[in-house]
Amino acid sequence: MNQSPVPGRDTVYVWISRAFDGQPEVTRRLLVRAGVALLGRDGSEISVERRARGRPRVRGGGVELPVSVSHVDGVVAVAACRDAPVGVDVERRRPVPAMALARRWFEPAAVAWLRGRPDADRSDGFLLLWTAKEAVGKALGVGLREGGLTRPMPRPDGAGPLLRPVPGAGGLWVGHPPAGPELVLAVAVGGAPREVVVVDAGGPGHGVAARSASVARTSLPVVVRGS
């Protein structure tokens, strides 16, 4: 695998493949691709390992690349950033019992926010909050439960910056870059808000994410590229 290094030390990159069949090799290929792109090494120089808790470790040329992985029903997302911890979560848009789940798992303010949304928007609202909490837990390196199912999240409302500060998380930012009409994607990153680049890595629906860029309206640039 040969790919020129992608510029942008302050950029978060997310590769999405809609061809995930449950095989670890699909995820590994995307992790190697991230290492090649961001570390500027040949694919043969990129190592992919698993930490004790299952989080991937990507290294090349003696440098470790912060990465995060999420899978759901035929889709895999891999996020990477050269110089900051990163977390990613992806879910398919679908109807869910939003209020029942929120009352069980979320903090009262999030429940109230969902209750105030139109009935037709509650499933999406729940998935936006859930994926944000997942991504934040991964960026913190502690997972969802220890990352805090009840940790307050910035409300994903309307216009404004893509990445917003997570209350009480000490310099962690989270947001929902566009990833096509069928997916809800959340990305969390430490340090400072930065550009997010979503790369469609192929599979059924290839190119859908690229079209979503034209309707994005954020104060932080969101670039969506095909492979």
N, C-alpha and C positions, 0 to 999 in steps of 0.2 A: 504494500500500500504506500503510495507516494502522494503527498499533498503539501503544498507550500505552506509555511507558517502563516497563521492569520494574525494581522497586526492588532494591537489593542490590549495592553497589559491591564487596563482598567475595565475590560469588557467581560461580561458573562456570556458564554456560548451555551446553547441548548440544542442538541441533536435529537430529532424525533424520528423514529422509524415505525411505520404502520405495518411492518412485516414480521413482528415479533411472534414466534411460534412456541415460546416457552423454553427454547434452547439457550443455554448460557452463552453459546458462541455468538449469538446475535448481539447481546449486550457487550461481550468482550470486544467485538469488532468496533463498536461505537466508542468504547473506552480507548482503544488503540488509536482510533481516528482523532479523538480529542488530544491525546498525547502528541501525536505527530503534528497536529495543527498548532497547538499552543506552546509546546516545548521545542519545536523546530528540529525534531530528531526523525530519523528513519523508523519505519514501523518495526524493524527488527531490533531496534534499541529500546522499545517501549515494553515495560513489564507491567502486567496486571495481576494483582494478588488480592486476597480477601483478608481483612482484619478479623479479629476474634468474633466481633459482633456482626460480621457480614458486610461491613462497609468496604467498598473497593479502594484499593491503593494503586495509583498509576504513577510510574516513575520512568524517567528517561534522562540519561546523561548525569546521573547523580542528583537529579532534582525531582521532588515530588509535586504532583499537580493536584490541587484540591478538586475533587469530583463528587458527584452525587447521582444516584440512579433511581428511577421509578418505573414500575411496570403496571399495566392494566389491560386486560382483555385485548390482546393483539397489538399493543402499543408499548414501546419502551422509549423513555426519555433519559438522556445523559446530559448533565450540566457540568461545566468546568469554568474555572476562573484562575488565572495565573497566580494571583497574589492575595486571595481572600477565601475564607471558608464559604462554601456554597451548599444549598439544599434545593432539591427539586421534587415536585409531586405532580402527577397527572391523573386525571379521572375522565371517564366518558360522561358527557352530559346525559342525564337520564332522570326520570322522576324518582324521588326518594321521599320517605315520610319525614320531611324536614323538621317540623316542629317537635315530633316525638324524639327524634335523634338529638336535636339541639337541647331539649330539656334534660336529656339523660347525660350529655357529654359536655355541653358548653357552659360558659359563665353567664350569669343573668343578663348582662348587657348585650351579649350576642343573641340570646333568646329574644330579648325585647326588639332588637334590630330586625331579626327575621320576622317577628310577629307584625311589624310595621310595614312589611313588604306586601305587594299584591300576591294573592294565592298562586298565580301562575309563575311568579318569580322566585318562590321560596326554595324550590329544589336547586336552582342555580345559585341562589344566595348561600345555601348550606354548603354546596360543593366549593364555592369560592373560599369560605371560611375554613373548611376542612383541609383543603389543599394548602392553604397558607400555613395552617398549624403544622401540617406534615413537613412542609419545606423548612419551616423555622426549626423544628426539632432536629431535622437532618443537618442543617447548617451548624447548629449547636453541638452536633455529634452525640446526641442523647436519645434520638428517636421521638416518636409522638407522645408516648405517655410521660416520659421525663421532660420532654420539651414543653409539655403543658397543654392538655386538651382545654384547660380553662384559662390559658394565657390569652390576654386580650390581643386582638389583631386589629390593625387599621381597617376601617370599613371600606370595602371595595366599591365605593359609590362614584359614579359619573366621571367627570373630568378631573384633571389633576395629574400629578406626577405618577409615573408607572410604579416606581419603588417608593414605599413609604416606611417611615421608621416604626419598628415594633416596640410598643410601650414596655419599658423595663428590661429590654434585651441588650442594652449596652452596645449600641452601634450596629445593630442588625436591621436590615431593610428587606421588605417583602413586597411582591407585586404579581400581577397576572398578565404576562405578555400574550398577545394573540397567537393561537395555535390551531386555527380552523374551527368551524362551527360545531364540530362534534366533540371537542376536547376542552377541558378546563385545566390550564397549566399554571402552576405557581412556582416562583423562583425566589429564594431568599439568599442574601449575600451579606457578608460582614464588611465593615469599614465605612464606605461612603456609597451613595447611590451612583450608578454607572449605567452605561449602555448595555442593553440586552439584545443579543443576536440569536434568533431561532432559525435553525437549519433543518429543512425537510430532507431527511435521509432516505426517503423513498418508501416503496410499498404502496398498497392500495390507497388512493386518495392523494398521491403525490402531487404537489403543487397547490393543494388547498390552502395550506398555511401561507404561501406566498401571496395569495389574493387577499388574505385578511389584513395584510399590512396597509392596504390602501384606505381602510376605514379606521385605523388606529388614530386616536387623538390624545396624545400624552405630551407632557413637557419634557420627558426624557426620551431620547430617540429609541425606537424599536425597529430593528432591521430584521426582515424575515427573508431568508435565502433558500433557494432550492439547491440540491447537491450538484 
